Amino acid sequence: MKGELILNNMETNYMNLKDTLTRLLNSNDTVFIISHDRPDFDALGASIGMAFICEKMKKKPYIIINEEFRNMDKSTSTVVADMKNRFNVIRTEEVERLKGKDNLLIVLDTNKEYMINVNSNDFDDVIVIDHHDTDEKTIKNAYKFIDTNISSACEIVEGLVNRFHAKYDPKDFASYLLAGIKLDTKNYDKNATSKTHGAASRLIEAGANQTYVNELFAEDFTEDRKIQRLIESTKIHSFNIGVICQNTNLDVFYTREDLAKAADYLLKYNINASFVIGKIDENNYYISARSKGLINVGNIMSMFGTGGGNLYSAAAKIPSNISLEEIEATLMNYLTPGYVNEDKNIKVRKLEL
Ligand SMILES: [Mn+2]
């Protein structure tokens, strides 16, 4: 039987979550764990913590990861390789063959149907544990434990590991949950509460290795040079808006993460908002936008029709049948003082970035 329950205050609801999860783990013989596409440290760390909880409950879960090693950065592939040695990591194609009589799907670090690579309706029970906003694309017919005030999926899952008295085995796998918290809090700068630090502290006590976690975050030299070259070409406009447009080396493709990193980097300076335009493949350009809060970049990206986001973080994907110059000119037009304010009716779409 499927449930429908949204609890937005995790602190008072951990016991409720524990009870629901216990019941679902007991009433289903087969458990699948999935996180969002292109999983990051938070998605992977949460999956690892959840797998330990399942094992404590005498269930051997299947963790679904579809990403190919060649599409992952070095650190992500290290985590996934470790997971493959320790757990049953499978691909979506294998799900049907592995299904039992009653099948539970545990969705972590996302609540959107389009961000998971399975159809949630194909499972007997679904539980979503997440820290992102919900919208009309949120998975239906599922137990939902979503608290946007918690820093990361790893912080929630750590709270659960703790309450289930599950063990990190091997101990240093606790490092991967610590990496998830470090990533989503931007090194304890963003959304980190005393509870977040409590979770980090327990993870270190359980065996997380901070030196190893720091190594996972070490920048790859070639990658970083590529991003720094973009940053070199920043133009600063009025209102301290930084704009980067990839206008040379058009055969170079950037990943969305590269462009986001460059946009994030610009906020280190006296810059209110940053926009980074680059080519992501043969057919598409992409804009990654970041703001310190004065300028609503979600609103501006929505004007492109193919974009969205929130006040602080947004993006748009644009087919490359228009030129980079045209995109930059359009963006500059949207940034003209007054223009943005006149367009109050623009509906800001939510996009998970
Ligand atoms: Mn997350």
Residues whose N, C-alpha, C, O or C-beta is under 5 A from the ligand:
A	BS01	MN	D42 D109 S152 A153 D184
